[in-house]
Amino acid sequence: MTKTISLLGSTGSIGRQTLQVTQELGLRVAALTANTQVDMMERQVRQFHPALAVMMDQEAADELRRRISDLPVAVLSGPEGLLTAATLDEADTVVTAVVGSVGLRPTLAAIEKGKRIALANKETLVCAGELVMDAADRCGARIVPVDSEHSAIFQSLQGCRDRSEIKRLILTCSGGPFFGKSHDELENIRPFDALKHPNWSMGAKITIDSATLMNKGLEIIEAMRLYRLPVEQVDAVIHRQSIVHSLVEFRDGAMIAQLGTPDMKLPIRYAFTWPNRAASPDTPLDLLSCGALTFHAPDLDAFPCLRIARQCAKTGGTACAIMNAANEEAVMAFLRGELGFNDIPRQVERALSALAVKYTPSLEDILEADRMARQVVRNR
Ligand code: MG
């Protein structure tokens, strides 16, 4: 079980919930990192007493250093700081709750150190899944997923000794705020509408990804990498209630699922306590009041991101890295009001047709594909 964590991305939604669980379980915090939110970082440092605090933004780091000069806490900045936080000797577990492909290098560095990875940064596995999983095998690092669907699958697979018994992984998907709308109806969606998620409270990037269903596309790829299965063995179904968090279908026809209230603290807690379970102060699911559970096929015409993701998964190489980076850029442009909702998949497809895929890529090839895909979207 985890004793001391480094938390990459402490001021985001997952980061804040991770600190709640940390407190509840009595874990120590060795390092905290954030982008620009100095106020919240200062409060977290004063409460959790890490040895290291990192702000990605240089000015924010200077400001934090001034504010906490009364404390014995080192303050670093930028990607180097993030890397230092990921590799601190004191931490046995690194929580990767940063958004986007910026999580890739620090995750790999923590794996090289043999740490437990509580993985909340899906982009790492999407862009460089094979490199990351190979490194984890080589270094004996355990990757425990924090993403609710992948945690559900991880939990459903406890006791499965032979992976060839798995017939299918079935990821559930809330369908987002625009379930049932047609492609044409989605054309004039504004960021304000897309930021209203029916069940989960999350950061802006993942909320938009949930609205386009790109989140589920990324999660299909994440699941393939984690469990080393071809895309044909990973499905997604729409489940509006977000009670069944995902399922595994075995070759004898048995399906094992994990159910619960939509609360990220459960997968976070399990990532720390695995292979054991700890008592939770939260209210558990009440089967008698949760209502009917429904399942639907996703609409691939209205939500082409899901189809694009499956295609990239099939293509392999740097295709997923190109898709992921183009999507990140397009989502940011949508949030700034510069692109329409349906332009997000259009820009992703533009980047995919503009750039050549490299097969069996190195880390450098992946980072280069990421940079080039961002360029294509920026130069639209
Ligand atoms: Mg998820």
Boltz pocket constraint, residues with backbone or C-beta under 6 A from the ligand:
constraints:
  - pocket:
      binder: B
      contacts: [[A, 147], [A, 148], [A, 149], [A, 219]]
      max_distance: 6.0
